[in-house]
């Protein structure tokens, strides 16, 4: 790398503080960031309570503006500390950071949009990186893979359940349709079947005939068994997906393209090949 292309020392330091949690400064920065996010969310929640808003509106508004300005500065710092800003801007966290900053500014032109700053709760996902909880992210990745691997079986299962609900709903309509029990149509009866089969049981519709109540009892019992089937399918796939031995605890982010999730002791970025910061 030529001297002209070598990043400034202050940019390297800024990148380490903002993007990495392995250093004391980086962890401190992220902890402060999380505190600001929580404070902002609490402020928005309190603003929605009329009694509190009437009494502390100015304080809450000033607090929210201070935090918004700090987040704006942080967003700009993240952009200028990487060589390829577009990689961060269009990344998941880049979009979340932008969406969590804009609502307060939009509230100057559109009433009520400031409540959207509750999107900042998504940024709390950074706590996994800060507290070295990457192993749990790895577990969630395994669960996602298990769900994807199970989607065909689950789709067939759900299709069978829908057919069962249509059949049972039609039967219940034929049995209860003439009584004053709320089964006024087949769609309404199917709705009742779904509510009963999933063991939700709103109680807005209920069978009154002995035969209808017998079928309802059978549907309730079948519902318990049906709920357990998807859990078994996903659980089996989860076991197949392997263990978590390959989970890395490296929190380094590439100074060039901002990619993370590098292997431990990685020297070069797996995405662009750029040398990682020491």
Backbone as CSV, one residue per row, in Angstrom:
resi,resn,N_x,N_y,N_z,CA_x,CA_y,CA_z,C_x,C_y,C_z
1,UNK,0.847,-1.198,0.000,0.000,0.000,0.000,0.884,1.251,0.000
2,UNK,0.612,2.169,-0.886,1.412,3.388,-0.978,1.063,4.332,0.152
3,UNK,2.001,5.286,0.386,1.772,6.238,1.473,0.554,7.101,1.219
4,UNK,0.286,7.364,-0.085,-0.859,8.223,-0.413,-2.184,7.553,-0.066
5,UNK,-2.177,6.187,-0.153,-3.409,5.470,0.120,-3.531,5.031,1.571
6,UNK,-2.447,5.231,2.330,-2.463,4.815,3.719,-3.378,5.733,4.522
7,UNK,-4.290,5.169,5.298,-5.223,5.996,6.057,-4.514,6.797,7.131
8,UNK,-5.060,7.963,7.441,-4.490,8.813,8.477,-4.562,8.100,9.813
9,UNK,-3.601,8.431,10.680,-3.548,7.771,11.983,-4.806,8.037,12.793
10,UNK,-5.363,9.240,12.697,-6.566,9.565,13.459,-7.767,8.775,12.958
11,UNK,-7.785,8.450,11.647,-8.869,7.641,11.117,-8.777,6.205,11.619
12,UNK,-7.539,5.705,11.709,-7.340,4.354,12.233,-7.814,4.279,13.676
13,UNK,-7.434,5.260,14.478,-7.851,5.302,15.875,-9.365,5.432,15.993
14,UNK,-9.941,6.287,15.148,-11.391,6.492,15.168,-12.112,5.200,14.804
15,UNK,-11.577,4.492,13.814,-12.171,3.224,13.384,-12.125,2.196,14.504
16,UNK,-10.992,2.123,15.207,-10.854,1.166,16.299,-11.854,1.447,17.416
17,UNK,-12.064,2.719,17.710,-12.979,3.094,18.791,-14.432,2.809,18.406
18,UNK,-14.802,3.160,17.174,-16.193,3.065,16.748,-16.604,1.646,16.376
19,UNK,-15.754,0.941,15.661,-16.144,-0.337,15.086,-15.706,-1.565,15.876
20,UNK,-14.782,-1.429,16.796,-14.259,-2.601,17.482,-14.507,-2.529,18.981
21,UNK,-14.823,-3.684,19.572,-15.099,-3.740,21.007,-14.008,-4.499,21.753
22,UNK,-12.912,-4.803,21.062,-11.820,-5.528,21.718,-10.970,-4.613,22.587
23,UNK,-10.964,-3.329,22.264,-10.170,-2.377,23.038,-11.023,-1.747,24.127
24,UNK,-10.351,-1.211,25.148,-11.086,-0.559,26.237,-11.859,0.651,25.717
25,UNK,-11.223,1.429,24.832,-11.888,2.615,24.282,-13.101,2.219,23.452
26,UNK,-12.952,1.150,22.661,-14.060,0.696,21.827,-15.227,0.203,22.652
27,UNK,-14.930,-0.564,23.709,-16.000,-1.067,24.563,-16.677,0.084,25.314
28,UNK,-15.883,1.043,25.777,-16.451,2.206,26.475,-17.372,2.988,25.553
29,UNK,-16.923,3.180,24.317,-17.743,3.899,23.333,-19.072,3.196,23.117
30,UNK,-19.043,1.883,22.946,-20.271,1.141,22.674,-21.193,1.116,23.888
31,UNK,-20.629,1.054,25.075,-21.453,1.087,26.288,-22.162,2.436,26.413
32,UNK,-21.427,3.519,26.155,-22.029,4.865,26.176,-23.123,4.959,25.116
33,UNK,-22.858,4.368,23.954,-23.836,4.380,22.867,-25.112,3.665,23.287
34,UNK,-24.970,2.533,23.955,-26.135,1.781,24.415,-26.928,2.568,25.457
35,UNK,-26.221,3.250,26.330,-26.892,4.076,27.353,-27.698,5.187,26.676
36,UNK,-27.112,5.809,25.660,-27.820,6.865,24.931,-29.049,6.308,24.216
37,UNK,-28.912,5.113,23.639,-30.040,4.491,22.944,-31.174,4.221,23.932
38,UNK,-30.836,3.642,25.077,-31.853,3.353,26.094,-32.512,4.630,26.603
39,UNK,-31.693,5.658,26.817,-32.231,6.943,27.285,-33.201,7.523,26.270
40,UNK,-32.838,7.430,24.992,-33.696,7.950,23.928,-35.022,7.203,23.874
41,UNK,-34.960,5.880,23.977,-36.181,5.070,23.925,-37.091,5.384,25.110
42,UNK,-36.489,5.505,26.292,-37.274,5.833,27.493,-37.924,7.205,27.338
43,UNK,-37.178,8.159,26.761,-37.720,9.507,26.564,-38.936,9.481,25.643
44,UNK,-38.841,8.705,24.557,-39.964,8.598,23.622,-41.160,7.940,24.300
45,UNK,-40.893,6.910,25.096,-41.979,6.228,25.802,-42.669,7.169,26.794
46,UNK,-41.883,7.967,27.500,-42.460,8.901,28.471,-43.262,10.004,27.779
47,UNK,-42.809,10.389,26.575,-43.538,11.415,25.819,-44.932,10.943,25.431
48,UNK,-45.098,9.625,25.315,-46.405,9.095,24.921,-47.400,9.085,26.077
49,UNK,-46.903,9.311,27.315,-47.787,9.395,28.488,-48.175,10.854,28.687
50,UNK,-49.430,11.168,28.507,-49.885,12.556,28.467,-49.532,13.328,29.732
51,UNK,-49.729,12.707,30.901,-49.464,13.415,32.161,-47.986,13.804,32.281
52,UNK,-47.109,12.871,31.920,-45.671,13.139,32.018,-45.233,14.134,30.952
53,UNK,-45.787,13.987,29.745,-45.406,14.885,28.653,-45.802,16.323,28.949
54,UNK,-46.974,16.512,29.554,-47.425,17.863,29.885,-46.505,18.547,30.897
55,UNK,-45.928,17.739,31.773,-45.099,18.284,32.841,-43.635,18.430,32.440
56,UNK,-43.122,17.480,31.649,-41.688,17.471,31.333,-41.410,17.507,29.830
57,UNK,-42.329,18.070,29.063,-42.188,18.059,27.607,-40.870,18.702,27.152
58,UNK,-40.563,19.874,27.694,-39.358,20.584,27.257,-38.094,19.787,27.588
59,UNK,-38.035,19.217,28.768,-36.872,18.432,29.175,-36.699,17.206,28.276
60,UNK,-37.806,16.512,28.016,-37.743,15.323,27.164,-37.351,15.687,25.734
61,UNK,-37.878,16.802,25.256,-37.577,17.235,23.897,-36.107,17.623,23.751
62,UNK,-35.588,18.355,24.720,-34.174,18.749,24.695,-33.269,17.517,24.772
63,UNK,-33.636,16.590,25.644,-32.858,15.347,25.777,-32.807,14.592,24.461
64,UNK,-33.953,14.500,23.814,-34.027,13.779,22.545,-33.221,14.474,21.457
65,UNK,-33.219,15.799,21.453,-32.447,16.531,20.446,-30.946,16.360,20.678
66,UNK,-30.527,16.379,21.923,-29.102,16.190,22.242,-28.640,14.810,21.773
67,UNK,-29.446,13.805,22.076,-29.090,12.440,21.679,-29.096,12.303,20.161
68,UNK,-30.063,12.921,19.500,-30.130,12.861,18.038,-28.899,13.488,17.402
69,UNK,-28.467,14.621,17.934,-27.264,15.283,17.407,-26.029,14.415,17.623
70,UNK,-25.939,13.788,18.798,-24.811,12.897,19.071,-24.817,11.701,18.123
71,UNK,-25.997,11.162,17.858,-26.089,10.040,16.922,-25.750,10.469,15.498
72,UNK,-26.093,11.693,15.168,-25.746,12.214,13.839,-24.237,12.308,13.680
73,UNK,-23.572,12.818,14.719,-22.117,12.913,14.691,-21.486,11.525,14.626
74,UNK,-22.079,10.588,15.355,-21.566,9.206,15.332,-21.720,8.599,13.941
75,UNK,-22.875,8.841,13.305,-23.131,8.314,11.961,-22.112,8.873,10.967
76,UNK,-21.838,10.168,11.062,-20.839,10.802,10.174,-19.455,10.225,10.440
77,UNK,-19.125,10.021,11.723,-17.818,9.467,12.080,-17.649,8.058,11.525
78,UNK,-18.709,7.273,11.549,-18.640,5.920,10.997,-18.378,5.951,9.496
79,UNK,-18.950,6.940,8.828,-18.772,7.044,7.372,-17.345,7.438,7.016
80,UNK,-16.796,8.424,7.729,-15.474,8.937,7.354,-14.334,8.049,7.848
81,UNK,-14.627,7.094,8.738,-13.555,6.248,9.273,-13.328,4.977,8.461
82,UNK,-14.116,4.772,7.401,-13.899,3.621,6.520,-13.571,4.116,5.116
83,UNK,-12.808,3.320,4.372,-12.396,3.730,3.031,-13.534,3.650,2.022
84,UNK,-14.464,2.731,2.259,-15.599,2.574,1.355,-16.891,2.856,2.121
85,UNK,-17.253,4.133,2.223,-18.438,4.521,3.011,-19.722,3.823,2.575
86,UNK,-19.851,3.530,1.269,-21.078,2.903,0.773,-21.317,1.547,1.426
87,UNK,-20.219,0.842,1.735,-20.354,-0.479,2.353,-21.035,-0.372,3.715
88,UNK,-20.733,0.685,4.454,-21.390,0.896,5.748,-22.781,1.472,5.566
89,UNK,-22.921,2.463,4.697,-24.201,3.155,4.516,-25.313,2.182,4.141
90,UNK,-24.999,1.214,3.261,-26.025,0.287,2.793,-26.004,-1.050,3.527
91,UNK,-25.216,-1.126,4.612,-25.223,-2.327,5.435,-26.431,-2.310,6.358
92,UNK,-26.685,-3.423,7.039,-27.841,-3.507,7.936,-27.772,-2.438,9.019
93,UNK,-26.630,-2.380,9.714,-26.496,-1.412,10.792,-26.455,0.015,10.259
94,UNK,-25.910,0.205,9.070,-25.883,1.545,8.490,-27.281,2.080,8.238
95,UNK,-28.150,1.221,7.706,-29.541,1.620,7.444,-30.286,1.862,8.758
96,UNK,-30.043,0.978,9.736,-30.689,1.143,11.042,-30.252,2.446,11.699
97,UNK,-28.940,2.736,11.636,-28.429,3.969,12.233,-29.053,5.197,11.588
98,UNK,-29.216,5.148,10.269,-29.814,6.286,9.564,-31.292,6.436,9.922
99,UNK,-32.027,5.307,9.899,-33.461,5.353,10.197,-33.731,5.794,11.630
100,UNK,-32.804,5.496,12.537,-33.003,5.876,13.933,-32.631,7.327,14.198
101,UNK,-31.986,7.961,13.226,-31.572,9.360,13.389,-32.533,10.331,12.703
102,UNK,-33.085,9.924,11.569,-33.926,10.814,10.759,-35.237,11.257,11.404
103,UNK,-35.966,10.370,12.123,-37.305,10.759,12.599,-37.374,12.065,13.361
104,UNK,-36.386,12.354,14.194,-36.429,13.591,14.980,-36.348,14.808,14.066
105,UNK,-35.534,14.712,13.013,-35.453,15.816,12.057,-36.744,15.929,11.248
106,UNK,-37.320,14.769,10.910,-38.570,14.780,10.141,-39.717,15.361,10.963
107,UNK,-39.616,15.256,12.291,-40.679,15.791,13.151,-40.815,17.303,13.038
108,UNK,-39.768,17.953,12.497,-39.845,19.399,12.287,-40.812,19.735,11.153
109,UNK,-41.018,18.751,10.251,-41.875,18.989,9.087,-43.165,18.167,9.133
110,UNK,-43.094,16.994,9.771,-44.263,16.115,9.841,-44.546,15.779,11.302
111,UNK,-45.722,16.109,11.772,-46.086,15.908,13.175,-46.216,14.420,13.482
112,UNK,-45.650,14.009,14.609,-45.813,12.633,15.086,-44.736,11.661,14.672
113,UNK,-43.868,12.028,13.721,-42.862,11.088,13.230,-41.727,10.875,14.223
114,UNK,-41.597,11.763,15.236,-40.518,11.605,16.201,-40.636,10.296,16.974
115,UNK,-41.865,9.757,17.052,-42.060,8.497,17.781,-41.336,7.338,17.112
116,UNK,-40.985,7.514,15.838,-40.285,6.457,15.114,-38.859,6.257,15.604
117,UNK,-38.367,7.153,16.457,-37.011,6.962,16.977,-36.934,5.720,17.855
118,UNK,-38.093,5.133,18.153,-38.083,3.858,18.878,-37.377,2.778,18.073
119,UNK,-37.151,3.050,16.775,-36.372,2.130,15.940,-34.965,1.936,16.500
120,UNK,-34.542,2.870,17.354,-33.200,2.757,17.922,-33.057,1.511,18.783
121,UNK,-34.177,0.926,19.165,-34.105,-0.302,19.956,-33.371,-1.394,19.190
122,UNK,-33.457,-1.346,17.853,-32.772,-2.344,17.031,-31.262,-2.245,17.227
123,UNK,-30.790,-1.035,17.506,-29.351,-0.841,17.673,-28.825,-1.521,18.931
124,UNK,-29.734,-1.921,19.799,-29.307,-2.616,21.003,-28.698,-3.983,20.689
125,UNK,-28.850,-4.420,19.428,-28.219,-5.672,19.014,-26.705,-5.603,19.163
126,UNK,-26.171,-4.390,19.236,-24.724,-4.232,19.382,-24.235,-4.781,20.728
127,UNK,-25.163,-4.988,21.655,-24.752,-5.489,22.961,-24.119,-6.869,22.849
128,UNK,-24.514,-7.640,21.817,-23.912,-8.953,21.612,-22.417,-8.827,21.350
129,UNK,-22.056,-7.800,20.562,-20.650,-7.608,20.215,-19.868,-7.052,21.401
130,UNK,-20.498,-6.178,22.146,-19.818,-5.520,23.254,-19.508,-6.493,24.384
131,UNK,-20.488,-7.313,24.740,-20.334,-8.200,25.881,-19.839,-9.583,25.488
132,UNK,-19.278,-9.696,24.282,-18.721,-10.963,23.824,-19.770,-12.066,23.812
133,UNK,-20.990,-11.713,23.408,-22.055,-12.702,23.350,-22.237,-13.227,21.942
134,UNK,-21.135,-13.267,21.183,-21.209,-13.718,19.794,-21.687,-15.156,19.714
135,UNK,-21.395,-15.933,20.765,-21.810,-17.332,20.767,-23.329,-17.440,20.633
136,UNK,-24.074,-16.464,21.203,-25.517,-16.498,21.095,-25.968,-16.109,19.696
137,UNK,-25.213,-15.201,19.048,-25.509,-14.881,17.658,-25.277,-16.108,16.798
138,UNK,-24.230,-16.874,17.157,-23.976,-18.110,16.424,-25.113,-19.087,16.591
139,UNK,-25.668,-19.151,17.811,-26.808,-20.029,18.060,-28.020,-19.585,17.251
140,UNK,-28.221,-18.274,17.139,-29.341,-17.774,16.348,-29.144,-18.077,14.869
141,UNK,-27.875,-18.051,14.412,-27.580,-18.395,13.023,-27.922,-19.854,12.760
142,UNK,-27.567,-20.718,13.710,-27.885,-22.140,13.578,-29.391,-22.351,13.547
143,UNK,-30.120,-21.614,14.386,-31.576,-21.714,14.404,-32.166,-21.254,13.077
144,UNK,-31.595,-20.173,12.506,-32.068,-19.683,11.207,-31.870,-20.734,10.125
145,UNK,-30.707,-21.382,10.147,-30.437,-22.443,9.171,-31.404,-23.607,9.350
146,UNK,-31.711,-23.924,10.622,-32.645,-25.012,10.894,-34.039,-24.674,10.372
147,UNK,-34.453,-23.422,10.544,-35.768,-23.001,10.044,-35.824,-23.071,8.522
148,UNK,-34.731,-22.646,7.867,-34.681,-22.711,6.402,-34.727,-24.149,5.909
149,UNK,-33.985,-25.026,6.607,-33.968,-26.432,6.214,-35.315,-27.105,6.451
150,UNK,-36.103,-26.551,7.380,-37.393,-27.157,7.736,-38.556,-26.556,6.969
151,UNK,-38.290,-25.535,6.149,-39.404,-24.787,5.552,-40.302,-25.643,4.670
152,UNK,-39.728,-26.631,3.968,-40.548,-27.480,3.099,-41.503,-28.331,3.931
153,UNK,-40.970,-28.957,4.993,-41.807,-29.798,5.853,-42.856,-28.966,6.571
154,UNK,-42.441,-27.790,7.057,-43.389,-26.927,7.772,-44.473,-26.420,6.815
155,UNK,-44.100,-26.124,5.568,-45.081,-25.655,4.583,-46.130,-26.723,4.314
156,UNK,-45.680,-27.976,4.153,-46.613,-29.083,3.934,-47.516,-29.251,5.149
157,UNK,-46.913,-29.141,6.342,-47.683,-29.269,7.586,-48.746,-28.180,7.691
158,UNK,-48.359,-26.919,7.422,-49.310,-25.814,7.499,-50.421,-25.958,6.470
159,UNK,-50.069,-26.450,5.272,-51.078,-26.670,4.236,-52.095,-27.713,4.698
160,UNK,-51.597,-28.769,5.349,-52.485,-29.810,5.862,-53.387,-29.253,6.966
161,UNK,-52.833,-28.372,7.803,-53.615,-27.766,8.873,-54.713,-26.877,8.302
162,UNK,-54.384,-26.124,7.247,-55.385,-25.259,6.612,-56.534,-26.103,6.047
163,UNK,-56.192,-27.210,5.387,-57.226,-28.096,4.844,-58.098,-28.659,5.967
164,UNK,-57.429,-29.056,7.065,-58.165,-29.590,8.212,-59.122,-28.549,8.784
165,UNK,-58.661,-27.291,8.859,-59.510,-26.217,9.385,-60.715,-25.973,8.488
166,UNK,-60.524,-26.052,7.179,-61.639,-25.863,6.240,-62.668,-26.975,6.407
167,UNK,-62.176,-28.200,6.519,-63.087,-29.345,6.665,-63.858,-29.265,7.987
168,UNK,-63.121,-29.065,9.082,-63.769,-29.002,10.388,-64.686,-27.786,10.506
169,UNK,-64.287,-26.677,9.897,-65.130,-25.484,9.912,-66.432,-25.713,9.180
170,UNK,-66.345,-26.412,8.073,-67.554,-26.722,7.297,-68.474,-27.655,8.084
171,UNK,-67.860,-28.657,8.726,-68.646,-29.590,9.552,-69.345,-28.850,10.688
172,UNK,-68.620,-27.953,11.352,-69.210,-27.199,12.455,-70.332,-26.290,11.976
173,UNK,-70.199,-25.757,10.776,-71.268,-24.918,10.223,-72.526,-25.743,9.986
174,UNK,-72.345,-26.971,9.475,-73.494,-27.849,9.212,-74.190,-28.247,10.516
175,UNK,-73.398,-28.399,11.586,-73.963,-28.824,12.865,-74.556,-27.656,13.642
176,UNK,-73.853,-26.529,13.668,-74.245,-25.400,14.507,-74.916,-24.259,13.746
177,UNK,-74.968,-24.357,12.426,-75.465,-23.253,11.616,-76.896,-22.864,11.908
178,UNK,-77.719,-23.828,12.303,-79.129,-23.550,12.547,-79.393,-23.022,13.958
179,UNK,-78.399,-23.140,14.824,-78.571,-22.668,16.198,-78.034,-21.248,16.340
180,UNK,-78.410,-20.604,17.417,-77.962,-19.225,17.657,-76.634,-19.247,18.435
181,UNK,-75.585,-19.741,17.766,-74.300,-19.910,18.441,-73.173,-19.110,17.798
182,UNK,-73.468,-18.383,16.733,-72.453,-17.552,16.087,-71.840,-18.153,14.843
183,UNK,-72.161,-19.411,14.530,-71.634,-20.063,13.317,-72.520,-19.670,12.135
184,UNK,-72.433,-18.403,11.759,-73.342,-17.843,10.746,-72.916,-18.134,9.310
185,UNK,-71.679,-18.546,9.106,-71.196,-18.851,7.766,-70.010,-19.801,7.867
186,UNK,-69.622,-20.357,6.729,-68.472,-21.264,6.722,-67.176,-20.518,7.071
187,UNK,-66.922,-19.318,6.502,-65.708,-18.587,6.908,-65.659,-18.304,8.410
188,UNK,-66.816,-17.946,8.999,-66.855,-17.701,10.440,-66.569,-18.981,11.214
189,UNK,-67.058,-20.101,10.708,-66.813,-21.391,11.353,-65.352,-21.797,11.230
190,UNK,-64.735,-21.484,10.088,-63.305,-21.769,9.907,-62.484,-20.914,10.869
191,UNK,-62.889,-19.664,11.033,-62.224,-18.779,11.994,-62.263,-19.385,13.390
192,UNK,-63.454,-19.883,13.788,-63.583,-20.512,15.103,-62.681,-21.738,15.217
193,UNK,-62.604,-22.518,14.150,-61.769,-23.727,14.153,-60.304,-23.376,14.354
194,UNK,-59.838,-22.338,13.656,-58.438,-21.919,13.796,-58.156,-21.445,15.212
195,UNK,-59.069,-20.635,15.759,-58.898,-20.128,17.126,-58.872,-21.272,18.133
196,UNK,-59.726,-22.262,17.927,-59.806,-23.403,18.847,-58.622,-24.342,18.678
197,UNK,-58.235,-24.601,17.432,-57.136,-25.530,17.146,-55.815,-25.009,17.680
198,UNK,-55.647,-23.701,17.676,-54.405,-23.105,18.184,-54.475,-22.861,19.683
199,UNK,-55.542,-23.304,20.318,-55.774,-23.175,21.766,-55.825,-21.728,22.234
200,UNK,-56.163,-20.802,21.332,-56.300,-19.397,21.726,-57.612,-19.202,22.486
201,UNK,-58.721,-19.622,21.869,-60.012,-19.609,22.539,-60.519,-18.249,22.963
202,UNK,-60.884,-17.391,22.009,-61.410,-16.071,22.347,-62.745,-16.160,23.081
203,UNK,-63.572,-17.127,22.731,-64.856,-17.279,23.392,-65.974,-16.477,22.764
204,UNK,-65.678,-15.786,21.639,-66.731,-14.996,20.986,-67.745,-15.881,20.271
205,UNK,-67.323,-17.097,19.909,-68.228,-18.071,19.291,-68.064,-19.384,20.050
206,UNK,-69.165,-20.050,20.347,-69.086,-21.317,21.071,-70.228,-22.234,20.648
207,UNK,-69.945,-23.519,20.453,-71.004,-24.459,20.063,-71.991,-24.687,21.216
208,UNK,-73.249,-24.948,20.867,-74.280,-25.156,21.889,-74.908,-26.546,21.793
209,UNK,-74.759,-27.206,20.679,-75.330,-28.548,20.535,-74.367,-29.584,21.103
210,UNK,-74.874,-30.708,21.599,-74.003,-31.759,22.162,-72.975,-32.270,21.153
211,UNK,-73.398,-32.482,19.909,-72.473,-32.979,18.892,-71.394,-31.940,18.587
212,UNK,-71.801,-30.683,18.511,-70.838,-29.616,18.251,-69.819,-29.493,19.373
213,UNK,-70.295,-29.636,20.608,-69.382,-29.560,21.751,-68.430,-30.750,21.782
214,UNK,-68.900,-31.918,21.336,-68.040,-33.094,21.268,-66.923,-32.879,20.251
215,UNK,-67.279,-32.373,19.085,-66.279,-32.115,18.045,-65.308,-31.033,18.507
216,UNK,-65.846,-30.022,19.193,-64.991,-28.951,19.719,-63.964,-29.513,20.697
217,UNK,-64.385,-30.463,21.535,-63.465,-31.075,22.496,-62.358,-31.834,21.772
218,UNK,-62.727,-32.545,20.705,-61.734,-33.289,19.924,-60.741,-32.330,19.267
219,UNK,-61.256,-31.207,18.731,-60.390,-30.215,18.084,-59.401,-29.631,19.087
220,UNK,-59.863,-29.379,20.310,-58.981,-28.829,21.343,-57.840,-29.792,21.655
221,UNK,-58.170,-31.078,21.785,-57.147,-32.074,22.102,-56.161,-32.211,20.941
222,UNK,-56.688,-32.231,19.716,-55.829,-32.324,18.527,-54.912,-31.111,18.445
223,UNK,-55.420,-29.962,18.887,-54.632,-28.733,18.827,-53.329,-28.828,19.596
224,UNK,-53.365,-29.473,20.760,-52.137,-29.625,21.550,-51.089,-30.424,20.786
225,UNK,-51.529,-31.468,20.110,-50.591,-32.283,19.334,-50.056,-31.550,18.128
226,UNK,-50.901,-30.759,17.475,-50.488,-30.031,16.274,-49.436,-28.976,16.602
227,UNK,-49.580,-28.302,17.740,-48.624,-27.270,18.130,-47.229,-27.858,18.309
228,UNK,-47.141,-29.094,18.765,-45.839,-29.712,19.047,-45.104,-30.151,17.785
229,UNK,-45.819,-30.364,16.685,-45.188,-30.900,15.471,-44.124,-29.970,14.888
230,UNK,-44.418,-28.659,14.665,-43.363,-27.784,14.121,-42.139,-27.720,15.019
231,UNK,-42.366,-27.759,16.342,-41.239,-27.730,17.273,-40.342,-28.939,17.064
232,UNK,-40.949,-30.108,16.858,-40.171,-31.318,16.613,-39.401,-31.262,15.306
233,UNK,-40.039,-30.709,14.259,-39.388,-30.600,12.955,-38.165,-29.704,13.034
234,UNK,-38.350,-28.506,13.622,-37.242,-27.558,13.735,-36.169,-28.092,14.680
235,UNK,-36.593,-28.730,15.767,-35.639,-29.277,16.727,-34.737,-30.323,16.104
236,UNK,-35.305,-31.176,15.262,-34.510,-32.203,14.590,-33.503,-31.576,13.639
237,UNK,-33.934,-30.555,12.908,-33.020,-29.872,11.985,-31.941,-29.106,12.736
238,UNK,-32.301,-28.566,13.891,-31.334,-27.819,14.696,-30.198,-28.735,15.138
239,UNK,-30.554,-29.969,15.504,-29.537,-30.931,15.926,-28.638,-31.326,14.768
240,UNK,-29.203,-31.342,13.555,-28.432,-31.731,12.376,-27.444,-30.649,11.960
241,UNK,-27.781,-29.405,12.248,-26.965,-28.284,11.763,-25.555,-28.247,12.353
242,UNK,-25.278,-29.074,13.333,-23.926,-29.115,13.886,-23.803,-28.324,15.161
243,UNK,-22.607,-28.330,15.714,-22.373,-27.635,16.967,-21.839,-26.234,16.736
244,UNK,-21.518,-25.532,17.823,-21.085,-24.136,17.756,-19.584,-23.978,17.980
245,UNK,-18.814,-25.009,17.688,-17.377,-24.964,17.970,-16.638,-23.946,17.115
246,UNK,-17.196,-23.632,15.945,-16.501,-22.732,15.032,-16.879,-21.272,15.224
247,UNK,-17.618,-20.960,16.298,-18.006,-19.576,16.537,-16.796,-18.767,16.971
248,UNK,-16.588,-17.609,16.334,-15.460,-16.749,16.655,-15.915,-15.589,17.526
249,UNK,-15.015,-15.124,18.368,-15.318,-14.008,19.259,-14.657,-12.723,18.792
250,UNK,-14.184,-12.706,17.537,-13.496,-11.537,16.995,-14.510,-10.446,16.676
251,UNK,-14.306,-9.253,17.207,-15.231,-8.142,16.941,-14.649,-7.130,15.964
252,UNK,-13.487,-7.450,15.380,-12.863,-6.511,14.458,-13.717,-6.283,13.219
253,UNK,-13.690,-5.043,12.753,-14.397,-4.671,11.540,-13.378,-4.146,10.535
254,UNK,-13.553,-4.515,9.271,-12.595,-4.117,8.241,-12.568,-2.597,8.096
255,UNK,-11.375,-1.973,8.112,-11.282,-0.514,7.975,-11.576,-0.037,6.559
256,UNK,-11.677,-0.997,5.624,-11.910,-0.641,4.232,-13.383,-0.768,3.841
257,UNK,-13.983,-1.936,4.144,-15.364,-2.179,3.712,-16.329,-2.358,4.883
258,UNK,-15.829,-2.302,6.110,-16.646,-2.361,7.333,-17.274,-3.723,7.593
259,UNK,-16.802,-4.770,6.909,-17.310,-6.112,7.171,-16.829,-6.590,8.539
260,UNK,-17.682,-7.352,9.228,-17.314,-7.890,10.532,-17.382,-9.414,10.480
261,UNK,-17.437,-10.069,11.628,-17.511,-11.530,11.740,-16.276,-12.209,11.158
262,UNK,-15.108,-11.623,11.387,-13.876,-12.257,10.935,-13.459,-13.354,11.898
263,UNK,-12.655,-14.266,11.405,-12.149,-15.324,12.262,-11.155,-14.737,13.255
264,UNK,-10.989,-15.451,14.372,-10.034,-15.004,15.374,-8.642,-14.924,14.776
265,UNK,-7.911,-13.862,15.142,-6.538,-13.635,14.663,-6.470,-13.410,13.151
266,UNK,-7.570,-12.963,12.560,-7.561,-12.684,11.121,-6.633,-11.515,10.814
267,UNK,-5.839,-11.648,9.757,-4.909,-10.591,9.350,-5.497,-9.771,8.211
268,UNK,-6.249,-10.446,7.315,-6.844,-9.766,6.165,-8.359,-9.965,6.173
269,UNK,-9.057,-9.003,5.617,-10.516,-9.061,5.516,-10.925,-10.173,4.552
270,UNK,-11.903,-10.967,4.945,-12.364,-12.055,4.082,-13.180,-11.542,2.901
271,UNK,-13.601,-10.270,2.970,-14.419,-9.718,1.884,-13.624,-9.006,0.819
272,UNK,-12.746,-8.068,1.228,-12.005,-7.256,0.254,-10.504,-7.510,0.265
273,UNK,-10.016,-8.267,1.252,-8.590,-8.582,1.310,-7.737,-7.500,1.959
274,UNK,-8.364,-6.455,2.462,-7.631,-5.362,3.100,-7.017,-5.851,4.402
275,UNK,-5.827,-5.345,4.734,-5.149,-5.724,5.978,-5.919,-5.119,7.147
276,UNK,-6.147,-5.950,8.166,-6.884,-5.495,9.341,-5.980,-4.628,10.218
277,UNK,-6.612,-3.783,11.019,-5.842,-2.969,11.973,-5.202,-3.868,13.019
278,UNK,-3.994,-3.508,13.427,-3.308,-4.299,14.458,-3.965,-4.086,15.815
